[in-house]
Every structure is written in structure tokens, then in C-alpha cells.
Amino acid sequence: MIKKIGIILITTLALIVNSNAASDGDLILKKNNPSEIEDCSEGFNRASFTFNQGLDKIIFKPVASAYRVLPSPIKTGVSNSLDNLTNLVTIPNNILQGDFKMAGVNTGRFVINTTVGILGLVDVAQYLGFTEYEKEDYGQSLAKAGVGPGCYIVLPVLGPSTARDTVSTFANFLGGDAWYNVTVKNDTQHFSDIDYYSSKITGGVDFRAKNFDSIENLEKNSLDFYASVKSLYLQDRQQRILNTKKIINTQDDSDWEEIENQ
């Protein structure tokens, strides 16, 4: 009951604020401008960043390196399947943002790819002419509703975030992520919590492999790797909130939230 009340409150808040503030694009742009977001706990963030770098060197980098040598069809199938699962978070956020047309498109995409596309391994919807897929999450919905990002945060294991996006992540565990609901929350005979956490780990490896060279180059050429990652992440986040297509150097077509919100 508490979880249901929580997600209802989050949804209601987003809808109420959206009706008053979401139309002010300039305000949203200013609030999410990387230069306007403070690093309130830089000491903790740098320590967390160092910890994450250690995990990367010990676990993610070696595994991603091996993953990269797999045949392209396998890697493409894995990425497609992971993207298909993120529809379960994107669709409710399309609705929260009032984009009912895109919610319908993504619902159709999910149904087609899950069935005809063999659990999303093949992006059949793409070949049928569906609109290009854009991920949405509860942090983006709150941002478009006028909620500011708060301070920059580096989460252990999960990586870069903001106060708003960290709080919004809990919406996934309050009923906002159907994949979490059928695996961890309500273990069924078909799925279990292993399926959920495996998809998260695989998403992290897939992201690291896609951005392998760019991350290595960024670390090698940065005077302050921590500051470079923070700047890159906040720029990417701003663009995703505004749904812009500007390309950022050193970034693949993946999402800096992929480990956390897919």
C-alpha cells in the first residue's frame, strides 16, 4: 500500500507541476544548464568516483573488453533486447509528459518487438517504420514538469546522477517499472529477481563496451577525469530532457543512465 501511495504521489506531483511549468522551455533550460548545477558534496563524489573507477578496472572494463569481440549480431541483439525493456519505463513517462501519441507508438513497438522480434532481440518495429525510439524516465518527467536537478551526485556503482534523478529512481521500485514488478517485486513462475539484476549488469557491460574507446580517450586526455565525466554527463542529461539531437564528443548513442534506468 505504501509503495502504491508513493507512486501515486510522484505521478500527481508531476502532473500538477507540469500544468503550471512545463511549457516554460527557457526555465527548464536554465535549471538544467550544467553550469547552474552545483557539486555540493564534491569530496564524497570524488571518493565515490574513485571507487567506481576501481570497480570498472576490476570488473566492467575486462568484461566489456571480452564482450566487444563477440559477433556483431549477438551484441546488436543484446542491445535491442535491453532497449525493449526500457520501454516499460518510457511508456508511463510518455503519459506523464502528456505525449499520448508517443506512448501509443512505444506500446506498439514493445508488443511487436517482444513477440515478432523474439523478446526484443530483433527491432522489427524499426523495419516497419516506427518513429525512432527515445528513452524517457521519471527524472526527465520531473524536469519537464519544472522540478530542478538539485546537486550533482556520484552514486556508488550506479555512477553520475543528480538529487532529482536519484530520488526519481525510487519510482521504479514503487511500481513505476513493470520489469521490476514482475521480477523482484512479484516473483512469478516465469521470471525472478535474477532476471532483473542480470539485465542491469548486462546493460552496464553493454554501455561500457559501446563507449570503450571514448571513455579510455577521455581519461587519457583529461586533466581532471572526474570533472570531464561530470561535464559530459550533465550536458547529455540536459539534451535528453530537452529532446535535442546535438552530438557530444566522446559519447556514443548510449545513455549515461543506462545502468540505472533501463
One Martini backbone bead per residue (centre of mass of N, CA, C, O) as a GRO file, in nm:
protein
  262
    1MET     BB    1   0.057   0.062  -0.022
    2ILE     BB    2   0.296   0.261   0.007
    3LYS     BB    3   0.396   0.229  -0.284
    4LYS     BB    4   0.137   0.330  -0.421
    5ILE     BB    5   0.131   0.607  -0.292
    6GLY     BB    6   0.404   0.703  -0.396
    7ILE     BB    7   0.344   0.691  -0.705
    8ILE     BB    8   0.098   0.878  -0.694
    9LEU     BB    9   0.246   1.128  -0.588
   10ILE     BB   10   0.449   1.156  -0.817
   11THR     BB   11   0.243   1.178  -1.044
   12THR     BB   12   0.081   1.419  -0.937
   13LEU     BB   13   0.312   1.620  -0.921
   14ALA     BB   14   0.387   1.617  -1.219
   15LEU     BB   15   0.107   1.710  -1.328
   16ILE     BB   16   0.078   1.974  -1.173
   17VAL     BB   17   0.344   2.111  -1.257
   18ASN     BB   18   0.308   2.078  -1.562
   19SER     BB   19   0.061   2.280  -1.588
   20ASN     BB   20   0.263   2.534  -1.492
   21ALA     BB   21   0.586   2.470  -1.623
   22ALA     BB   22   0.650   2.302  -1.891
   23SER     BB   23   0.624   2.547  -2.106
   24ASP     BB   24   0.901   2.659  -1.985
   25GLY     BB   25   1.182   2.620  -2.156
   26ASP     BB   26   1.383   2.827  -2.035
   27LEU     BB   27   1.368   2.719  -1.745
   28ILE     BB   28   1.463   2.433  -1.803
   29LEU     BB   29   1.732   2.514  -1.925
   30LYS     BB   30   1.846   2.663  -1.675
   31LYS     BB   31   1.818   2.437  -1.458
   32ASN     BB   32   1.994   2.225  -1.663
   33ASN     BB   33   2.245   2.375  -1.655
   34PRO     BB   34   2.556   2.277  -1.583
   35SER     BB   35   2.647   2.560  -1.451
   36GLU     BB   36   2.393   2.542  -1.230
   37ILE     BB   37   2.516   2.281  -1.107
   38GLU     BB   38   2.599   2.164  -0.804
   39ASP     BB   39   2.884   2.043  -0.603
   40CYS     BB   40   2.812   1.983  -0.279
   41SER     BB   41   2.981   1.679  -0.257
   42GLU     BB   42   3.280   1.641  -0.373
   43GLY     BB   43   3.423   1.450  -0.182
   44PHE     BB   44   3.228   1.214  -0.209
   45ASN     BB   45   3.221   1.200  -0.520
   46ARG     BB   46   3.524   1.134  -0.559
   47ALA     BB   47   3.521   0.875  -0.394
   48SER     BB   48   3.304   0.733  -0.564
   49PHE     BB   49   3.455   0.755  -0.832
   50THR     BB   50   3.701   0.588  -0.745
   51PHE     BB   51   3.543   0.334  -0.683
   52ASN     BB   52   3.427   0.299  -0.972
   53GLN     BB   53   3.700   0.273  -1.111
   54GLY     BB   54   3.780   0.013  -0.970
   55LEU     BB   55   3.544  -0.157  -1.078
   56ASP     BB   56   3.608  -0.116  -1.374
   57LYS     BB   57   3.896  -0.244  -1.377
   58ILE     BB   58   3.800  -0.526  -1.251
   59ILE     BB   59   3.522  -0.568  -1.427
   60PHE     BB   60   3.402  -0.401  -1.674
   61LYS     BB   61   3.643  -0.377  -1.865
   62PRO     BB   62   3.708  -0.680  -1.911
   63VAL     BB   63   3.423  -0.764  -1.999
   64ALA     BB   64   3.392  -0.557  -2.230
   65SER     BB   65   3.633  -0.655  -2.392
   66ALA     BB   66   3.508  -0.937  -2.448
   67TYR     BB   67   3.234  -0.841  -2.567
   68ARG     BB   68   3.349  -0.697  -2.829
   69VAL     BB   69   3.423  -0.985  -2.979
   70LEU     BB   70   3.159  -1.034  -3.048
   71PRO     BB   71   2.928  -1.073  -3.255
   72SER     BB   72   2.726  -0.834  -3.380
   73PRO     BB   73   2.446  -0.979  -3.358
   74ILE     BB   74   2.465  -1.021  -3.053
   75LYS     BB   75   2.499  -0.725  -2.961
   76THR     BB   76   2.244  -0.620  -3.098
   77GLY     BB   77   2.043  -0.805  -2.951
   78VAL     BB   78   2.103  -0.708  -2.666
   79SER     BB   79   2.039  -0.408  -2.710
   80ASN     BB   80   1.748  -0.449  -2.804
   81SER     BB   81   1.645  -0.588  -2.547
   82LEU     BB   82   1.710  -0.357  -2.351
   83ASP     BB   83   1.540  -0.142  -2.495
   84ASN     BB   84   1.271  -0.289  -2.466
   85LEU     BB   85   1.259  -0.270  -2.152
   86THR     BB   86   1.255   0.052  -2.137
   87ASN     BB   87   0.959   0.087  -2.223
   88LEU     BB   88   0.841   0.036  -1.927
   89VAL     BB   89   0.932   0.341  -1.860
   90THR     BB   90   0.865   0.524  -2.103
   91ILE     BB   91   0.556   0.507  -2.129
   92PRO     BB   92   0.467   0.642  -1.856
   93ASN     BB   93   0.630   0.908  -1.932
   94ASN     BB   94   0.471   0.987  -2.176
   95ILE     BB   95   0.213   1.029  -2.013
   96LEU     BB   96   0.316   1.238  -1.804
   97GLN     BB   97   0.395   1.438  -2.059
   98GLY     BB   98   0.142   1.409  -2.272
   99ASP     BB   99   0.253   1.178  -2.486
  100PHE     BB  100   0.030   0.972  -2.626
  101LYS     BB  101   0.138   0.900  -2.901
  102MET     BB  102   0.414   0.783  -2.803
  103ALA     BB  103   0.292   0.572  -2.620
  104GLY     BB  104   0.162   0.413  -2.852
  105VAL     BB  105   0.416   0.357  -3.015
  106ASN     BB  106   0.577   0.209  -2.781
  107THR     BB  107   0.370  -0.012  -2.740
  108GLY     BB  108   0.390  -0.128  -3.023
  109ARG     BB  109   0.692  -0.182  -3.013
  110PHE     BB  110   0.688  -0.380  -2.773
  111VAL     BB  111   0.495  -0.593  -2.888
  112ILE     BB  112   0.647  -0.659  -3.149
  113ASN     BB  113   0.935  -0.720  -3.029
  114THR     BB  114   0.842  -0.940  -2.821
  115THR     BB  115   0.728  -1.124  -3.043
  116VAL     BB  116   0.848  -1.105  -3.336
  117GLY     BB  117   1.141  -1.015  -3.195
  118ILE     BB  118   1.219  -1.201  -2.968
  119LEU     BB  119   1.240  -1.028  -2.697
  120GLY     BB  120   1.396  -0.786  -2.872
  121LEU     BB  121   1.635  -0.884  -3.059
  122VAL     BB  122   1.445  -0.759  -3.279
  123ASP     BB  123   1.381  -0.451  -3.457
  124VAL     BB  124   1.096  -0.455  -3.619
  125ALA     BB  125   0.976  -0.167  -3.592
  126GLN     BB  126   1.186  -0.027  -3.768
  127TYR     BB  127   1.097  -0.180  -4.039
  128LEU     BB  128   0.790  -0.052  -3.999
  129GLY     BB  129   0.836   0.274  -3.931
  130PHE     BB  130   0.899   0.360  -3.662
  131THR     BB  131   0.974   0.573  -3.447
  132GLU     BB  132   1.227   0.683  -3.299
  133TYR     BB  133   1.379   0.591  -3.014
  134GLU     BB  134   1.304   0.744  -2.686
  135LYS     BB  135   1.405   0.785  -2.381
  136GLU     BB  136   1.229   0.771  -2.062
  137ASP     BB  137   1.199   0.925  -1.733
  138TYR     BB  138   1.131   1.050  -1.419
  139GLY     BB  139   1.339   1.277  -1.433
  140GLN     BB  140   1.234   1.402  -1.698
  141SER     BB  141   0.947   1.458  -1.601
  142LEU     BB  142   1.024   1.646  -1.368
  143ALA     BB  143   1.178   1.851  -1.539
  144LYS     BB  144   0.931   1.919  -1.731
  145ALA     BB  145   0.769   2.013  -1.460
  146GLY     BB  146   1.010   2.201  -1.302
  147VAL     BB  147   1.220   2.032  -1.164
  148GLY     BB  148   1.503   2.049  -1.018
  149PRO     BB  149   1.821   1.887  -0.984
  150GLY     BB  150   2.017   1.987  -0.798
  151CYS     BB  151   2.266   1.808  -0.703
  152TYR     BB  152   2.548   1.656  -0.766
  153ILE     BB  153   2.591   1.291  -0.810
  154VAL     BB  154   2.782   1.003  -0.696
  155LEU     BB  155   2.713   0.677  -0.730
  156PRO     BB  156   2.758   0.383  -0.624
  157VAL     BB  157   2.801   0.208  -0.929
  158LEU     BB  158   2.588   0.402  -1.089
  159GLY     BB  159   2.687   0.700  -1.077
  160PRO     BB  160   2.581   0.958  -1.230
  161SER     BB  161   2.385   1.238  -1.089
  162THR     BB  162   2.100   1.366  -0.921
  163ALA     BB  163   1.879   1.440  -0.690
  164ARG     BB  164   1.631   1.402  -0.869
  165ASP     BB  165   1.720   1.129  -1.009
  166THR     BB  166   1.753   0.968  -0.751
  167VAL     BB  167   1.462   0.989  -0.652
  168SER     BB  168   1.323   0.886  -0.918
  169THR     BB  169   1.430   0.593  -0.904
  170PHE     BB  170   1.220   0.495  -0.686
  171ALA     BB  171   0.981   0.466  -0.883
  172ASN     BB  172   1.065   0.183  -0.984
  173PHE     BB  173   1.010   0.061  -0.674
  174LEU     BB  174   0.687   0.181  -0.680
  175GLY     BB  175   0.578   0.069  -0.984
  176GLY     BB  176   0.731   0.210  -1.250
  177ASP     BB  177   0.851  -0.091  -1.315
  178ALA     BB  178   0.749  -0.372  -1.467
  179TRP     BB  179   1.006  -0.546  -1.453
  180TYR     BB  180   1.035  -0.530  -1.146
  181ASN     BB  181   0.753  -0.640  -1.071
  182VAL     BB  182   0.794  -0.940  -1.218
  183THR     BB  183   1.058  -1.007  -1.048
  184VAL     BB  184   1.112  -0.886  -0.757
  185LYS     BB  185   0.831  -0.811  -0.637
  186ASN     BB  186   0.679  -1.047  -0.835
  187ASP     BB  187   0.745  -1.350  -0.824
  188THR     BB  188   0.746  -1.574  -1.085
  189GLN     BB  189   0.750  -1.857  -1.290
  190HIS     BB  190   0.911  -1.687  -1.523
  191PHE     BB  191   1.036  -1.483  -1.309
  192SER     BB  192   1.321  -1.318  -1.151
  193ASP     BB  193   1.561  -1.136  -0.990
  194ILE     BB  194   1.787  -1.232  -1.179
  195ASP     BB  195   1.677  -1.101  -1.437
  196TYR     BB  196   1.703  -0.811  -1.348
  197TYR     BB  197   2.008  -0.798  -1.261
  198SER     BB  198   2.118  -0.903  -1.529
  199SER     BB  199   2.019  -0.666  -1.703
  200LYS     BB  200   2.185  -0.450  -1.555
  201ILE     BB  201   2.467  -0.567  -1.601
  202THR     BB  202   2.447  -0.587  -1.907
  203GLY     BB  203   2.404  -0.284  -1.948
  204GLY     BB  204   2.680  -0.200  -1.839
  205VAL     BB  205   2.851  -0.359  -2.044
  206ASP     BB  206   2.731  -0.240  -2.302
  207PHE     BB  207   2.806   0.052  -2.243
  208ARG     BB  208   3.114   0.010  -2.209
  209ALA     BB  209   3.161  -0.108  -2.494
  210LYS     BB  210   3.053   0.129  -2.668
  211ASN     BB  211   3.257   0.337  -2.483
  212PHE     BB  212   3.551   0.244  -2.464
  213ASP     BB  213   3.731   0.447  -2.627
  214SER     BB  214   3.614   0.717  -2.521
  215ILE     BB  215   3.685   0.670  -2.222
  216GLU     BB  216   3.989   0.631  -2.256
  217ASN     BB  217   4.041   0.908  -2.391
  218LEU     BB  218   3.929   1.086  -2.167
  219GLU     BB  219   4.124   0.993  -1.946
  220LYS     BB  220   4.393   1.055  -2.098
  221ASN     BB  221   4.305   1.380  -2.177
  222SER     BB  222   4.248   1.452  -1.879
  223LEU     BB  223   4.313   1.649  -1.610
  224ASP     BB  224   4.000   1.588  -1.504
  225PHE     BB  225   3.804   1.324  -1.508
  226TYR     BB  226   3.574   1.399  -1.322
  227ALA     BB  227   3.496   1.670  -1.463
  228SER     BB  228   3.444   1.549  -1.745
  229VAL     BB  229   3.214   1.357  -1.667
  230LYS     BB  230   3.026   1.565  -1.548
  231SER     BB  231   2.993   1.741  -1.800
  232LEU     BB  232   2.892   1.520  -1.991
  233TYR     BB  233   2.647   1.427  -1.831
  234LEU     BB  234   2.495   1.705  -1.805
  235GLN     BB  235   2.468   1.751  -2.107
  236ASP     BB  236   2.313   1.495  -2.174
  237ARG     BB  237   2.075   1.545  -1.983
  238GLN     BB  238   1.977   1.808  -2.105
  239GLN     BB  239   1.916   1.692  -2.390
  240ARG     BB  240   1.707   1.478  -2.300
  241ILE     BB  241   1.504   1.676  -2.178
  242LEU     BB  242   1.493   1.849  -2.465
  243ASN     BB  243   1.523   1.668  -2.719
  244THR     BB  244   1.802   1.670  -2.854
  245LYS     BB  245   2.068   1.621  -3.129
  246LYS     BB  246   2.323   1.684  -3.009
  247ILE     BB  247   2.664   1.621  -3.032
  248ILE     BB  248   2.893   1.457  -2.822
  249ASN     BB  249   3.189   1.421  -2.740
  250THR     BB  250   3.269   1.085  -2.651
  251GLN     BB  251   2.977   0.984  -2.743
  252ASP     BB  252   2.750   0.767  -2.767
  253ASP     BB  253   2.416   0.641  -2.815
  254SER     BB  254   2.411   0.620  -2.532
  255ASP     BB  255   2.327   0.615  -2.180
  256TRP     BB  256   2.413   0.737  -1.864
  257GLU     BB  257   2.141   0.568  -1.746
  258GLU     BB  258   2.146   0.265  -1.824
  259ILE     BB  259   2.219   0.122  -1.555
  260GLU     BB  260   1.962   0.247  -1.394
  261ASN     BB  261   1.691   0.298  -1.624
  262GLN     BB  262   1.614   0.048  -1.825
   0.00000   0.00000   0.00000
